[in-house]
Amino acid sequence: MATYTGTAGDDTYTGTSDADTINGLGGKDTLSGSWGNDIIDGGDDDDQLSGNSGNDTLYGGAGNDFLYGYEGDDTIYGGVGNDTIVGDYVNDSGGQNVLYGEDGDDVILGGSYAFYASGGAGNDHVFSSGNIDGGDGNDRIEVIVRGTQVINGGAGNDGINMMWVNGGVHATVYGGEGNDFIEVGGGIVIAYGNEGNDTFQTAYARTVQSATYIGGAGDDKYYYYSGLVITEAANEGIDTVIVGSIDFTLSEHFENLEFTGYLHVYGTGNASNNTITGNEGDNRLDGMAGADTLIGGGGSDIYVVDNAGDVVEELYGTYGGIDTVLSSISYNLSAYVENLTLTGNANSTAIGNSAANTVTGNSGDNMLIGGLGDDGLYGGQGNDTLFGELDNDTLVGGDGIDALYGQEGIDVLFGEEGGDYLYGGAGNDRIYGQSGADTLFGEVGNDVLEGGEGGDFLVSGAGEDELVGGAGGDYFFYNSRTELADRIYDFSATERDRFVVEGALFNIPAGFTLTEGIGLRQGAGVQPVAQTATFYFDTATKALWYDVDGTGGSGANVIAFLLNTPTLTAADFMFV
């Protein structure tokens, strides 16, 4: 056994075959052991130490040192400075080494058979098997996984990578304090993020036998694959799960869900306030309970809304697809979403946006408002109220007693079932009562009014309108003798159709009864009765006239054209 003590200068020494003690002291020393169990201390400055064979102990001391254990079960201390420590290289069948980087930004290569590696203070790079502790600082830890191991990132923002897998694996990983990145590459792994905003990921193209990720405190992020177990506790931050193109439901205590890829997926939240982001496919996003934010991405997406605090965000233009909101509550459609459907049976309000929307009611009594754009409003069941507002809209009442208001634009209104009230508004509208005793108002514009089945009430309004009563005893209402003449296609006394005249506006008292041949005349080229207010129907021109005083001139006005040339009687007129 030999003892060597160097100088303050740059010394070079190689030990004997015995257990030597070598002290470099100052200077940039090159010190090597040999076959024995050596103790080598580099001292100050930048030293190169090599244990060679035997179970050696190496101390780097101060300075940026290079320490190589080589064969045997070595213990190496880097000391102060940015050291490089090599226990064994990756595929060496070396010993069970214990490696301490200590202070400084160290590089530690533990090899395939290391027992323990510790980075200590500083931003260290550890590439080793065995149990690993990154220590303080922002460390990079690459794990050669063999057998049962514990890896601890320690304090700092650490990156832990377990891609190197040899043999059976049972690893436990602790991120420690700081914002850590933990990547698992195989075996049976339990990973704890601990404190900080941590990220958990499975290495690409690697097969993990089983993995459990436990985030802990902080805003954690998980890259999920099928079979992975992820766990969070209450009040541990805002946590995010990132999923490929598979359906996924957030478990409790996770707040955010993000999808990648292009396939169609279902994304479901939990009772928290979730943010769910779709991928490029056609997604169905449902935040469940809580005030959720649903973000569609590309594709034609479906959003489920059930909370007044829910927010839907869509992409601008055609890139975002044709999107639909399914809402069980009253809802105003957000920008760039095309369709809105009410679900359930609540009496809710649905309001469109500036695009061309399709808005559909539920089984309750709904109010549907189209807004800007050429909208389609469908009441469904219940007694609904529909407002087309601006542009050219289609309104369909559905079942129940509905009120439809076309408002501005060229609109088409369908009452469908029930005794509905249909108002065309401004524009040249088409209004269809369909089944039931409906009331149709053409209002302003050249409109088409068709009552359909049932005894309907048709009010043409301003403009040259076309009226079809349809089956049943219908009422054609007039409250102005100076409006443009309507065209009535199917007036039928047999079906008990009637003209209803607001008498005061025709200078006729309410309850007045016409006398055939005096107050009512008809025939080809027929004229009014002189000095008598007269309705007269010219069967040649099909024009029904009203003359306020029987003298012709400005006092005579065409009320309507009766295109099926009916035979009129006094019973066909009612005055109110």
C-alpha positions, 0 to 999 in steps of 0.5 A: 500500500502506497501513499502519494502526496502531490504538489501545488503544481500539475502532478501525474501519478499512477498507483500500485497494485495495492490499496493506494492513497493519492492526494493531488493537492493543488494544480491540474493533476492526472492521478490513476489508481491501479488494481487495489481499492484506492483513495484518490483526492484531486484537491484544487484545480481541474484534475483527471482522476481514474480509479481503474480496477478495484473498489475505489473512492475518488474526490474531485475537490475544487475545480472542474474535474474528470473522474472515472471509476472504471472497474469495481464498486466505486464511490466518487465525489465531484466536489465543488465545480462543474465535474464530469463523473464516469462510473462505467459506460453504458454497456460496461459490466462494471460495479455497483457505483455510488456517484455524487456530483455535489456542487456545480453543474455536473455530468454524471455517467453512471453506466448500466450497473450504477447503484446510486447517482446524486447530482447535488447542487447545480444544473446537472446532467445524470445518465445512469442506472440505479437510484438517482437523485438530481438534487437542487438545480435544473437537472437533466436525468436520463435513466437506464432502467434495470430492476427496481429503481427510485428516481428523484428530480429534487428541487428545480425544473428537472427533465427525467427521461426513462427511454433506456430500458434494460431488462425488467423494470419497476421504477418509482419517480419523484419530480420533487419541487419545481416544474418537471418533465417526466418521460416514461419509456417502458416497464412498470412505473409510478411517477409523482410530480410533487410540487410545481407545474409538471409534465408527464409523457410516454416516449414515442414508439415505446411500450409501457407495461403499466404506468401511473402518474400522480401530479401533486400540487401545481398545474400539471400536464399529462400526455395520455395513452390507453391504459395509463392511470392518472391521478390528481387530488382536490385543490392541486392546481389547474391540470390538463390531459392531452389525448390523441384521437380517442374518446376521453372523459376527465376524472375528478380534479382534472380541469382541462382536456386537449385532443390532438390528431384528425379523427372524430372524438368525444370529449367529456368533462367533469363537475369542475370548470373545464376547458376542452379543446378539440382536434382537426376532426368532427368532435363532440365536446361536453363539459358536463357540470360547471362553467366550461369553455369548449374550443372546437378547432377544425371540423364540424363540431358539436358542443353540449351546453348546460350551464349559463357560464359555458363558453363556446369558441370556434375558428373563423371561416370554413376551416372550422366546419359546420358547428352545432350547439346543443343547449338545455338552457337559454343560449345566445349563439357565439361567433362562427357557430352555425347551428343551435338546438335546444334540448330537454323540455324547458321554456328556453330562448335561443338566439342566433348570430350574424351567420346563416343559422339553423335554430331548433326548439325543444318540447317546451315553449321556446322563443327562437330569434334568428338575428342577421343572416338567412336563418332557419327557425324550427319550433318543434313541440310546444307553443313557440314564438319565432322571430326571423329578424333581418335577411331571408329566413325560413320559420317553421312552427311545428306542433302547438300554437305558435307565433311566427314573425318573419320581419325584414327580408323575403321570408317563408313561414310554415305554421304546421300543426295547431292554430298558429299566428304568422306575420310576414313583416316587410318583404315579399313573403310566403306564408303557409298556415298548414294544419289548424285554424291559422291566422296569416298576416302578409303585412308589407310586400307582395306576399303569398298566403296559403291557409291550408287545412282548417278555417283560417283567417287571412289578412293580406296587408299592403301590397299585391298579395296572393291568397289561398284559403285551402280546405275549410271555411276561411276568412279573408279580412279587409280593413282598407279599400285603397290598398293594392288588389289581392288575388284570391284563388279559391274563394268558396261559399260551399266551404263557408269562406267569408269576406270580413270587412272592417266596416268603419273603414269602408263607411259601412256600419258594423253588423250591416247586411248586404242586399243582393242586387243593391249592395252586392252585384255581379256579372260580366261588365257589371256596374255599381248601384247609383248613389249606393255603396256597392260591392260588385264582382265583374265576372269577365275581369274577375275583379271584386270592386267596392264603390263607396257611393255608387258613382264610380271614379275615385270612389271605386276601388278593386278589392281583389281578383277572384280567380276561380269566379265564384258566385257571391251572395250576401252571406259571403260578407261579414262586417265588423 
